Amino acid sequence: MNLIFIILIFLLSCSKESEPINYGTDQCDHCRMTIMDKKFGAEIITKKGKAIKFDAFECMINYLIENKINESDVEKYYCVDYSEPAKLFDAKEMTYLVSPKNQESYG
């Protein structure tokens, strides 16, 4: 019985859902800036349940480009929708607008 309880706690502690960004406290895992603006933010959840947070979608992309994590280790990608501050959405279901002026930043 105790073993089942311990296993259940372990499984629940490895959540693969988004973790809220603590604006003004959390730091971007790419550029190390404090995440401040609630209109921006992104997050990677690893298959082990670790949340890797970013101050912008661009930082998340650059983090991946620099191979700081293998994509095979990623469970889910999240981004903040500019029109709904601080709320994380599945990044693969979002639509993005990229200016030709800024495209050179991403290869």
Secondary structure, DSSP 4 states (H G I P E B T S, - for coil): -HHHHHHHHHHHHS--S-----TTT-B-TTT--B---TT--EEEEETT--EEEESSHHHHHHHHHTTSS-GGGEEEEEEE-TTSTT-EEEGGG------TTTGGGG-
